[in-house]
Amino acid sequence: MNDSATLEEQFNKAFEKSVEQTLQSLGTSVYTAVMFHLERAQGVSTKDILKDPKIFSEALQKIFASGAKIIEDKVLQEMSRELGIDYEKTHGTFDQKVSVVHSAASKRAAILLN
């Protein structure tokens, strides 16, 4: 397995874990409701969320309205912690912010490999 595949797997695992932990922190019923909404109402799987974070953001906005931004921020903080990088709030959409975290994790991995 090459380093980029390993990094991508680590990133996806951290993203998935961060989503789960953040929603679980709001209560099991919240986690269950959000996942039900994604899977049943929108036909979205966890793999779809990993491929396109915008899907997750849109679902959160439908459920929580403006509160979705707080949840998204918590996911980004947790994901950054999981990946061993500093979290810095940035402007942009959730999927853009996920890309920023991904880039930071890639840079950190490159530094550690050298």
N, C-alpha and C positions, 0 to 999 in steps of 0.2 A: 504494500500500500504506500502510495507516495505521500509526501508531507502535506500537499494541498488537500488531498482527500481526507487525511486525518484532521486537519484544521477545520474543514467543512463539517465533518462529523462532530467534532467537539463544539463547534458553534451551534449546530442544530440541536445537539443535546442540551446545551446551556440555554438556548432559546426556549425549547420545549419545557425544560425544568422550571425556568423562570416564569413562564406563563402559568404553569400548574401551581407553583408555590404562591404566586401573587394572588391568584383566584382563590386558592385554599385559605389564604390569610383573611379573606373576606367572609369565610364560612363555607362549609361543605355544600350547603344548599345553593350558594352563589356559584360555586364552581360547577356543580351539577347543572344548574339552569343555563349557564353560559355555554357549556359544552353541548347540552341538549339543543340549544338554539342553533349553534354552529352545525352540528351533525344532522339534525332532523329538519329544521326549518330552512337552512341554507344549503344543506348537502355538502358541507365542508368538513374535511378530515384534518387531523393534526398535520399530516404531510402537506396538505394544501396551505395551511397557515405558515409552515416553515418555508415553503416556496414563495409565498406572497403575503407578507405581514399586513398588507393593506386590508386583506379579507378579515383578519382578526380585529383590526382597528374599526372597520365598518360595523362589525357585529357588536363590538363594545359600545359604539356610539348609538346604535339602535336600542340597546338595553339600558345604558347608563347616561345617555346624552352627554352633557359637558363633563360629567364625572369620569368619562372614559379617559380623558387626558391624564388624570391622577393615576389610574390603573396602568396606562401605558408607561408613564414615567417610572412607576414602581417596577414594572417588567424590565425596563431598560437598566435601572439601577441593579436589580438582581442579576441580570444577564452579565453586566459589566463585572460584578463581583465574582461570578462563576468563572469568567474568563481571565480574571486577574488583571483587569485594566481599570484605570480611574474613570469614573463616570462624570461626564461634563454635560450639563443641560445645553441643548442646541435648539435652534429654531428649525421648523420644518414639519413634515408629516411623520407619522409613526414609522412608515416604511423607510423614509429617508434617514431617520434617526437610527433604525436598526442597521442600515448600511454603514453609518458612521461607526457604530460599535463594531461591526464586522471588520471594517478597515483598520480600526485600532487594534483589534485582536490579531489581524494578519500581520501588522507591523510589529507587534510584540513578539509573535511567533518567529518572525524573520530575525529579529534581534537575538532571541534566545538560541536560534540555530547557528548563528555565527560565532 
